[in-house]
Amino acid sequence: MTDTPDNSAAPDLTALLLTTKTLDAFLTALAETALTLAPGCDGCGLTLERHGRPLTVASAGVSAIRLDEKQYGQDDGPCLQALRTGQEVTVPETLNEHRWGGYPAYAAASGNRSSLSLPIAPRTHTAGALNLYSPRPDAFAGTGLAPLRSVAAQATGAIALAQQMADVEAFHSELRQELTTRASINQAVGITMARRGCSQDQAFASLRSAAQHRGVPLHEVCAELVGQYGKSPEQP
């Protein structure tokens, strides 16, 4: 298999990334896109290494997850070989395959007869593999693999960008939560000061004591108080 990658024959993953709203949605769309480029395949799995362990982060079709999981369970298989070596791995016929211990026999018994694993982001902290499975032997023989190789090559940058976008969104979400929590505490302190005629420090100490006595976070006590009495007198 010596196809020269033809990016014009493959979808633009950057455009795909911009049209999906979450990282999970993008990864699923990536797997679905790859499956459409591989006629005769009934499953596509996207494996990424997380904290030193492989994980199927997205799949399309019916066969990928169980075949991926079998390889993870025995810590060996074509998908893991592609991930670890950065080399493309083809299985022409599982009935004739003798690599990877008991995996080929399991795959054949599951109805899988051939597969292709393409490396993604080799030798990086997001290393992975795009795995395609077919119920037909030699499903990838004589097939133009340039579009699939292009998808795998583009996925390296697209997944990194998607992860950055997800990290930024998570940060913004945490920041919004933090600001909401602070506002609730400030409002509760104001309400307590107005009701008890005490200082700010005394109001805060009273709220903290109530939270400790009930065994709940301070922001929960404050949110309840704000819900009961509304905004502090200082606020419009």
LINQUITA-V130948 format. One record per residue. N is the residue number from 1. RES is the residue in one letter. SS is DSSP state (a for helix, b for strand, c for the rest). Layout:
# LINQUITA-V130948
n=N res=RES ss=SS
n=N res=RES ss=SS
This chain:
# LINQUITA-V130948
n=1 res=M ss=c
n=2 res=T ss=c
n=3 res=D ss=c
n=4 res=T ss=c
n=5 res=P ss=c
n=6 res=D ss=c
n=7 res=N ss=a
n=8 res=S ss=a
n=9 res=A ss=a
n=10 res=A ss=c
n=11 res=P ss=c
n=12 res=D ss=c
n=13 res=L ss=a
n=14 res=T ss=a
n=15 res=A ss=a
n=16 res=L ss=a
n=17 res=L ss=a
n=18 res=L ss=a
n=19 res=T ss=a
n=20 res=T ss=c
n=21 res=K ss=c
n=22 res=T ss=c
n=23 res=L ss=a
n=24 res=D ss=a
n=25 res=A ss=a
n=26 res=F ss=a
n=27 res=L ss=a
n=28 res=T ss=a
n=29 res=A ss=a
n=30 res=L ss=a
n=31 res=A ss=a
n=32 res=E ss=a
n=33 res=T ss=a
n=34 res=A ss=a
n=35 res=L ss=a
n=36 res=T ss=a
n=37 res=L ss=c
n=38 res=A ss=c
n=39 res=P ss=c
n=40 res=G ss=c
n=41 res=C ss=b
n=42 res=D ss=b
n=43 res=G ss=b
n=44 res=C ss=b
n=45 res=G ss=b
n=46 res=L ss=b
n=47 res=T ss=b
n=48 res=L ss=b
n=49 res=E ss=b
n=50 res=R ss=b
n=51 res=H ss=c
n=52 res=G ss=c
n=53 res=R ss=b
n=54 res=P ss=b
n=55 res=L ss=b
n=56 res=T ss=b
n=57 res=V ss=b
n=58 res=A ss=b
n=59 res=S ss=b
n=60 res=A ss=b
n=61 res=G ss=b
n=62 res=V ss=c
n=63 res=S ss=c
n=64 res=A ss=a
n=65 res=I ss=a
n=66 res=R ss=a
n=67 res=L ss=a
n=68 res=D ss=a
n=69 res=E ss=a
n=70 res=K ss=a
n=71 res=Q ss=a
n=72 res=Y ss=a
n=73 res=G ss=a
n=74 res=Q ss=a
n=75 res=D ss=c
n=76 res=D ss=c
n=77 res=G ss=c
n=78 res=P ss=a
n=79 res=C ss=a
n=80 res=L ss=a
n=81 res=Q ss=a
n=82 res=A ss=a
n=83 res=L ss=a
n=84 res=R ss=a
n=85 res=T ss=a
n=86 res=G ss=c
n=87 res=Q ss=c
n=88 res=E ss=c
n=89 res=V ss=b
n=90 res=T ss=b
n=91 res=V ss=b
n=92 res=P ss=c
n=93 res=E ss=c
n=94 res=T ss=a
n=95 res=L ss=a
n=96 res=N ss=a
n=97 res=E ss=c
n=98 res=H ss=c
n=99 res=R ss=c
n=100 res=W ss=c
n=101 res=G ss=c
n=102 res=G ss=c
n=103 res=Y ss=a
n=104 res=P ss=a
n=105 res=A ss=a
n=106 res=Y ss=a
n=107 res=A ss=a
n=108 res=A ss=a
n=109 res=A ss=a
n=110 res=S ss=c
n=111 res=G ss=c
n=112 res=N ss=c
n=113 res=R ss=c
n=114 res=S ss=b
n=115 res=S ss=b
n=116 res=L ss=b
n=117 res=S ss=b
n=118 res=L ss=b
n=119 res=P ss=b
n=120 res=I ss=b
n=121 res=A ss=c
n=122 res=P ss=c
n=123 res=R ss=c
n=124 res=T ss=c
n=125 res=H ss=c
n=126 res=T ss=c
n=127 res=A ss=c
n=128 res=G ss=b
n=129 res=A ss=b
n=130 res=L ss=b
n=131 res=N ss=b
n=132 res=L ss=b
n=133 res=Y ss=b
n=134 res=S ss=b
n=135 res=P ss=c
n=136 res=R ss=c
n=137 res=P ss=c
n=138 res=D ss=c
n=139 res=A ss=c
n=140 res=F ss=c
n=141 res=A ss=c
n=142 res=G ss=c
n=143 res=T ss=c
n=144 res=G ss=c
n=145 res=L ss=c
n=146 res=A ss=a
n=147 res=P ss=a
n=148 res=L ss=a
n=149 res=R ss=a
n=150 res=S ss=a
n=151 res=V ss=a
n=152 res=A ss=a
n=153 res=A ss=a
n=154 res=Q ss=a
n=155 res=A ss=a
n=156 res=T ss=a
n=157 res=G ss=a
n=158 res=A ss=a
n=159 res=I ss=a
n=160 res=A ss=a
n=161 res=L ss=a
n=162 res=A ss=a
n=163 res=Q ss=a
n=164 res=Q ss=a
n=165 res=M ss=a
n=166 res=A ss=a
n=167 res=D ss=a
n=168 res=V ss=a
n=169 res=E ss=a
n=170 res=A ss=a
n=171 res=F ss=a
n=172 res=H ss=a
n=173 res=S ss=a
n=174 res=E ss=a
n=175 res=L ss=a
n=176 res=R ss=a
n=177 res=Q ss=a
n=178 res=E ss=a
n=179 res=L ss=a
n=180 res=T ss=a
n=181 res=T ss=a
n=182 res=R ss=a
n=183 res=A ss=a
n=184 res=S ss=a
n=185 res=I ss=a
n=186 res=N ss=a
n=187 res=Q ss=a
n=188 res=A ss=a
n=189 res=V ss=a
n=190 res=G ss=a
n=191 res=I ss=a
n=192 res=T ss=a
n=193 res=M ss=a
n=194 res=A ss=a
n=195 res=R ss=a
n=196 res=R ss=a
n=197 res=G ss=c
n=198 res=C ss=c
n=199 res=S ss=c
n=200 res=Q ss=a
n=201 res=D ss=a
n=202 res=Q ss=a
n=203 res=A ss=a
n=204 res=F ss=a
n=205 res=A ss=a
n=206 res=S ss=a
n=207 res=L ss=a
n=208 res=R ss=a
n=209 res=S ss=a
n=210 res=A ss=a
n=211 res=A ss=a
n=212 res=Q ss=a
n=213 res=H ss=a
n=214 res=R ss=a
n=215 res=G ss=c
n=216 res=V ss=c
n=217 res=P ss=c
n=218 res=L ss=a
n=219 res=H ss=a
n=220 res=E ss=a
n=221 res=V ss=a
n=222 res=C ss=a
n=223 res=A ss=a
n=224 res=E ss=a
n=225 res=L ss=a
n=226 res=V ss=a
n=227 res=G ss=a
n=228 res=Q ss=a
n=229 res=Y ss=a
n=230 res=G ss=c
n=231 res=K ss=c
n=232 res=S ss=c
n=233 res=P ss=c
n=234 res=E ss=c
n=235 res=Q ss=c
n=236 res=P ss=c
